[in-house]
Amino acid sequence: MEKKILDDDEMQDLRDVIAIYGNQAAENIPKDSLGSALRALKLNPLQREIDDFIITFDKEGTGVLTLEQLAIIYSRKKKDSDTLDQLLAAFRLLDREGSGMIGVPEFRYYMCRMGELMPEPDVDDMIKVADADNTGKINIEKFGKYLMGIKD
């Protein structure tokens, strides 16, 4: 088994995510919440990565992932996480006007229908954060920094 030591703050972040998406007392999350949990941890998993993690870590078919398993998944995904520049470059492809903003409908369409597909509830959660003021637009840089866990 892979051994990666996480610092106390990272372990607390994992426990916080479990409290939101899973069973705090049992320290586990349902496998179907893995994508949302990783995004809450400011990681940017592809659906195929999520599927691979579930296959790898839920071999017994329990339907849940433990804190220890989540820690390993987190450390693996954190190692190969996208850089802010890569993420912003991808979002800029959707910014046809060069304004630094993406319309919510275009963002939703792209995330749900193009490339690496995301479940609509996950996209809805992202839009709530990205367009908290309900302007109908998403600021690319601000949202990219949020996804990467960079504070202004």
C-alpha positions as CSV (number, residue, x, y, z in Angstrom):
1,M,0.0,0.0,0.0
2,E,1.2,3.5,-0.9
3,K,2.4,5.6,2.1
4,K,2.1,9.4,1.8
5,I,2.2,11.5,4.8
6,L,-0.2,14.4,4.7
7,D,0.2,17.3,7.1
8,D,-2.4,18.1,9.8
9,D,-4.2,20.7,7.7
10,E,-4.6,18.3,4.8
11,M,-5.9,15.6,7.1
12,Q,-8.4,18.1,8.6
13,D,-9.5,19.1,5.1
14,L,-10.2,15.4,4.4
15,R,-12.2,15.0,7.6
16,D,-14.1,18.2,6.7
17,V,-15.0,16.8,3.3
18,I,-16.1,13.5,4.9
19,A,-18.3,15.5,7.3
20,I,-20.0,17.1,4.3
21,Y,-20.2,14.2,1.8
22,G,-20.1,11.1,3.9
23,N,-20.3,9.5,7.3
24,Q,-18.2,11.5,9.8
25,A,-18.5,8.8,12.6
26,A,-17.4,6.0,10.2
27,E,-14.8,8.3,8.5
28,N,-15.9,7.3,5.0
29,I,-17.7,8.7,1.9
30,P,-20.0,7.0,-0.6
31,K,-18.0,6.2,-3.8
32,D,-20.5,8.3,-5.8
33,S,-19.4,11.4,-3.9
34,L,-15.7,11.0,-4.7
35,G,-15.7,13.6,-7.6
36,S,-17.5,16.2,-5.5
37,A,-15.2,15.5,-2.5
38,L,-12.0,15.9,-4.7
39,R,-13.3,19.1,-6.2
40,A,-14.1,20.4,-2.7
41,L,-10.4,19.7,-1.9
42,K,-9.5,22.0,-4.8
43,L,-8.5,19.2,-7.1
44,N,-9.7,18.8,-10.7
45,P,-10.3,15.1,-11.4
46,L,-11.5,13.8,-14.7
47,Q,-14.4,11.4,-14.7
48,R,-12.1,8.5,-15.9
49,E,-9.7,9.2,-13.0
50,I,-12.6,9.1,-10.5
51,D,-13.8,5.8,-12.0
52,D,-10.2,4.4,-11.9
53,F,-9.9,5.4,-8.2
54,I,-13.2,3.7,-7.4
55,I,-12.2,0.5,-9.2
56,T,-8.9,0.5,-7.4
57,F,-10.1,1.4,-3.9
58,D,-13.5,-0.3,-3.8
59,K,-12.5,-3.8,-4.9
60,E,-14.8,-5.4,-2.3
61,G,-17.8,-3.4,-3.6
62,T,-18.6,-1.8,-0.3
63,G,-19.7,1.4,-2.0
64,V,-17.7,3.5,0.4
65,L,-14.1,4.9,0.6
66,T,-12.4,5.2,3.9
67,L,-10.4,8.2,5.2
68,E,-7.2,6.2,4.6
69,Q,-8.2,5.5,1.0
70,L,-9.3,9.1,0.5
71,A,-5.9,10.2,1.8
72,I,-4.1,8.1,-0.8
73,I,-6.4,9.2,-3.6
74,Y,-5.8,12.8,-2.5
75,S,-2.1,12.5,-2.4
76,R,-2.0,10.8,-5.8
77,K,-4.2,13.4,-7.5
78,K,-2.5,16.3,-5.8
79,K,0.8,15.2,-7.4
80,D,-0.5,15.4,-10.9
81,S,-2.8,18.3,-10.4
82,D,-3.2,20.8,-13.2
83,T,-1.3,24.1,-12.9
84,L,-3.3,27.3,-12.8
85,D,-1.9,28.3,-16.2
86,Q,-3.1,25.1,-17.8
87,L,-6.6,25.5,-16.2
88,L,-6.8,29.2,-17.3
89,A,-5.7,28.3,-20.8
90,A,-8.5,25.7,-21.1
91,F,-11.1,28.2,-19.8
92,R,-9.9,30.9,-22.2
93,L,-10.8,28.6,-25.1
94,L,-14.5,29.2,-24.0
95,D,-14.0,33.0,-23.8
96,R,-14.8,33.9,-27.4
97,E,-14.9,37.7,-26.7
98,G,-11.6,37.8,-24.8
99,S,-13.3,39.5,-21.9
100,G,-12.0,37.1,-19.2
101,M,-15.5,35.9,-18.6
102,I,-17.5,32.8,-19.7
103,G,-21.3,32.8,-19.9
104,V,-22.9,30.3,-17.5
105,P,-24.8,28.5,-20.4
106,E,-21.6,28.0,-22.3
107,F,-19.8,26.8,-19.2
108,R,-22.6,24.4,-18.4
109,Y,-22.8,23.0,-22.0
110,Y,-19.0,22.5,-22.1
111,M,-18.8,20.8,-18.7
112,C,-21.8,18.5,-19.3
113,R,-21.5,17.7,-23.0
114,M,-18.0,18.2,-24.3
115,G,-14.7,16.6,-23.5
116,E,-14.5,14.9,-20.1
117,L,-18.2,14.9,-19.0
118,M,-19.2,15.9,-15.6
119,P,-22.5,15.0,-13.9
120,E,-25.0,17.9,-13.9
121,P,-25.3,18.1,-10.1
122,D,-21.5,18.6,-9.9
123,V,-21.6,21.3,-12.6
124,D,-24.5,23.0,-10.7
125,D,-22.3,23.1,-7.6
126,M,-19.4,24.6,-9.5
127,I,-21.7,27.2,-11.0
128,K,-23.0,28.2,-7.6
129,V,-19.5,29.0,-6.6
130,A,-18.3,30.5,-9.9
131,D,-21.3,32.8,-10.3
132,A,-22.2,33.4,-6.7
133,D,-23.7,36.8,-7.6
134,N,-25.9,35.3,-10.3
135,T,-24.5,37.6,-13.0
136,G,-24.7,34.9,-15.7
137,K,-20.9,35.2,-16.2
138,I,-17.9,33.4,-14.7
139,N,-14.7,35.3,-14.1
140,I,-12.1,32.9,-15.6
141,E,-9.1,33.9,-13.4
142,K,-11.1,34.2,-10.2
143,F,-12.7,30.8,-10.7
144,G,-9.4,29.2,-11.8
145,K,-7.8,30.4,-8.6
146,Y,-10.7,29.1,-6.5
147,L,-10.4,25.6,-8.1
148,M,-6.7,25.6,-7.5
149,G,-7.1,26.7,-3.9
150,I,-5.2,30.0,-4.5
151,K,-6.3,32.9,-2.3
152,D,-6.1,36.4,-3.5
